[in-house]
């Protein structure tokens, strides 16, 4: 069953991109990372958000 899941994810991976955005916390000054999988054409919109 796991092989079917992996195969289905690989066939649709061309349409999506994994995006990791680094943001700085205003309280502590520490950096946090927000990870998301977004469609390839929405990557710039995701990174433009604050």
NUGU-911560 format. One record per residue: x, y, z of N, C-alpha, C in turn; residue number from 1. Coordinates in steps of 0.2 Angstrom, whole numbers. Layout:
<nodes>
{n.u: X n.v: Y n.w: Z ca.u: X ca.v: Y ca.w: Z c.u: X c.v: Y c.w: Z k: NUM}
...
</nodes>
This chain:
<nodes>
{n.u: 4 n.v: -6 n.w: 0 ca.u: 0 ca.v: 0 ca.w: 0 c.u: 4 c.v: 6 c.w: 0 k: 1}
{n.u: 10 n.v: 6 n.w: 3 ca.u: 14 ca.v: 12 ca.w: 4 c.u: 17 c.v: 14 c.w: -3 k: 2}
{n.u: 18 n.v: 9 n.w: -7 ca.u: 21 ca.v: 10 ca.w: -14 c.u: 16 c.v: 14 c.w: -18 k: 3}
{n.u: 10 n.v: 12 n.w: -17 ca.u: 5 ca.v: 16 ca.w: -21 c.u: 5 c.v: 23 c.w: -19 k: 4}
{n.u: 5 n.v: 25 n.w: -13 ca.u: 5 ca.v: 32 ca.w: -11 c.u: 11 c.v: 35 c.w: -13 k: 5}
{n.u: 17 n.v: 32 n.w: -13 ca.u: 23 ca.v: 36 ca.w: -15 c.u: 23 c.v: 37 c.w: -23 k: 6}
{n.u: 20 n.v: 32 n.w: -26 ca.u: 19 ca.v: 33 ca.w: -34 c.u: 15 c.v: 38 c.w: -35 k: 7}
{n.u: 9 n.v: 39 n.w: -32 ca.u: 4 ca.v: 44 ca.w: -33 c.u: 7 c.v: 51 c.w: -32 k: 8}
{n.u: 11 n.v: 52 n.w: -26 ca.u: 14 ca.v: 58 ca.w: -25 c.u: 20 c.v: 60 c.w: -30 k: 9}
{n.u: 23 n.v: 55 n.w: -32 ca.u: 28 ca.v: 57 ca.w: -37 c.u: 25 c.v: 59 c.w: -44 k: 10}
{n.u: 20 n.v: 57 n.w: -46 ca.u: 17 ca.v: 59 ca.w: -52 c.u: 14 c.v: 66 c.w: -52 k: 11}
{n.u: 12 n.v: 68 n.w: -46 ca.u: 9 ca.v: 75 ca.w: -45 c.u: 14 c.v: 80 c.w: -42 k: 12}
{n.u: 20 n.v: 78 n.w: -41 ca.u: 25 ca.v: 83 ca.w: -38 c.u: 27 c.v: 88 c.w: -43 k: 13}
{n.u: 26 n.v: 88 n.w: -49 ca.u: 28 ca.v: 93 ca.w: -54 c.u: 24 c.v: 99 c.w: -53 k: 14}
{n.u: 18 n.v: 99 n.w: -50 ca.u: 14 ca.v: 104 ca.w: -49 c.u: 14 c.v: 108 c.w: -43 k: 15}
{n.u: 18 n.v: 105 n.w: -38 ca.u: 19 ca.v: 108 ca.w: -31 c.u: 26 c.v: 109 c.w: -30 k: 16}
{n.u: 27 n.v: 114 n.w: -25 ca.u: 34 ca.v: 115 ca.w: -23 c.u: 34 c.v: 116 c.w: -15 k: 17}
{n.u: 39 n.v: 113 n.w: -12 ca.u: 40 ca.v: 114 ca.w: -5 c.u: 44 c.v: 121 c.w: -3 k: 18}
{n.u: 40 n.v: 125 n.w: 0 ca.u: 43 ca.v: 132 ca.w: 2 c.u: 44 c.v: 132 c.w: 9 k: 19}
{n.u: 50 n.v: 135 n.w: 11 ca.u: 52 ca.v: 136 ca.w: 18 c.u: 54 c.v: 143 c.w: 19 k: 20}
{n.u: 50 n.v: 147 n.w: 23 ca.u: 51 ca.v: 154 ca.w: 24 c.u: 53 c.v: 155 c.w: 31 k: 21}
{n.u: 58 n.v: 159 n.w: 32 ca.u: 61 ca.v: 161 ca.w: 38 c.u: 59 c.v: 168 c.w: 40 k: 22}
{n.u: 56 n.v: 168 n.w: 47 ca.u: 54 ca.v: 174 ca.w: 49 c.u: 57 c.v: 175 c.w: 56 k: 23}
{n.u: 58 n.v: 181 n.w: 58 ca.u: 61 ca.v: 183 ca.w: 64 c.u: 55 c.v: 185 c.w: 69 k: 24}
{n.u: 55 n.v: 182 n.w: 75 ca.u: 50 ca.v: 184 ca.w: 80 c.u: 52 c.v: 191 c.w: 83 k: 25}
{n.u: 47 n.v: 195 n.w: 84 ca.u: 48 ca.v: 202 ca.w: 86 c.u: 49 c.v: 202 c.w: 94 k: 26}
{n.u: 47 n.v: 197 n.w: 97 ca.u: 48 ca.v: 197 ca.w: 105 c.u: 54 c.v: 194 c.w: 107 k: 27}
{n.u: 57 n.v: 188 n.w: 104 ca.u: 63 ca.v: 185 ca.w: 106 c.u: 69 c.v: 187 c.w: 101 k: 28}
{n.u: 67 n.v: 188 n.w: 95 ca.u: 72 ca.v: 189 ca.w: 90 c.u: 75 c.v: 183 c.w: 87 k: 29}
{n.u: 72 n.v: 177 n.w: 89 ca.u: 74 ca.v: 171 ca.w: 86 c.u: 70 c.v: 170 c.w: 80 k: 30}
{n.u: 73 n.v: 166 n.w: 76 ca.u: 71 ca.v: 164 ca.w: 69 c.u: 66 c.v: 158 c.w: 69 k: 31}
{n.u: 61 n.v: 158 n.w: 66 ca.u: 56 ca.v: 152 ca.w: 65 c.u: 56 c.v: 151 c.w: 58 k: 32}
{n.u: 54 n.v: 145 n.w: 56 ca.u: 53 ca.v: 143 ca.w: 49 c.u: 46 c.v: 140 c.w: 48 k: 33}
{n.u: 43 n.v: 143 n.w: 43 ca.u: 37 ca.v: 140 ca.w: 41 c.u: 37 c.v: 136 c.w: 35 k: 34}
{n.u: 35 n.v: 130 n.w: 35 ca.u: 36 ca.v: 126 ca.w: 29 c.u: 29 c.v: 124 c.w: 26 k: 35}
{n.u: 29 n.v: 124 n.w: 20 ca.u: 22 ca.v: 123 ca.w: 17 c.u: 23 c.v: 120 c.w: 10 k: 36}
{n.u: 18 n.v: 117 n.w: 7 ca.u: 19 ca.v: 114 ca.w: 0 c.u: 13 c.v: 118 c.w: -3 k: 37}
{n.u: 15 n.v: 122 n.w: -8 ca.u: 11 ca.v: 126 ca.w: -12 c.u: 11 c.v: 124 c.w: -20 k: 38}
{n.u: 6 n.v: 126 n.w: -23 ca.u: 7 ca.v: 125 ca.w: -31 c.u: 13 c.v: 130 c.w: -34 k: 39}
{n.u: 16 n.v: 127 n.w: -39 ca.u: 22 ca.v: 130 ca.w: -42 c.u: 20 c.v: 138 c.w: -44 k: 40}
{n.u: 14 n.v: 139 n.w: -46 ca.u: 13 ca.v: 146 ca.w: -48 c.u: 11 c.v: 151 c.w: -42 k: 41}
{n.u: 11 n.v: 148 n.w: -36 ca.u: 9 ca.v: 152 ca.w: -31 c.u: 15 c.v: 154 c.w: -26 k: 42}
{n.u: 21 n.v: 152 n.w: -28 ca.u: 27 ca.v: 152 ca.w: -24 c.u: 28 c.v: 159 c.w: -22 k: 43}
{n.u: 28 n.v: 164 n.w: -27 ca.u: 30 ca.v: 171 ca.w: -26 c.u: 25 c.v: 174 c.w: -21 k: 44}
{n.u: 18 n.v: 172 n.w: -22 ca.u: 13 ca.v: 175 ca.w: -17 c.u: 14 c.v: 173 c.w: -10 k: 45}
{n.u: 16 n.v: 166 n.w: -9 ca.u: 18 ca.v: 164 ca.w: -2 c.u: 23 c.v: 168 c.w: 1 k: 46}
{n.u: 29 n.v: 169 n.w: -3 ca.u: 35 ca.v: 172 ca.w: 0 c.u: 33 c.v: 180 c.w: 1 k: 47}
{n.u: 29 n.v: 183 n.w: -3 ca.u: 27 ca.v: 190 ca.w: -2 c.u: 23 c.v: 191 c.w: 4 k: 48}
{n.u: 20 n.v: 186 n.w: 7 ca.u: 16 ca.v: 187 ca.w: 13 c.u: 20 c.v: 188 c.w: 19 k: 49}
{n.u: 18 n.v: 192 n.w: 23 ca.u: 21 ca.v: 194 ca.w: 30 c.u: 18 c.v: 190 c.w: 35 k: 50}
</nodes>
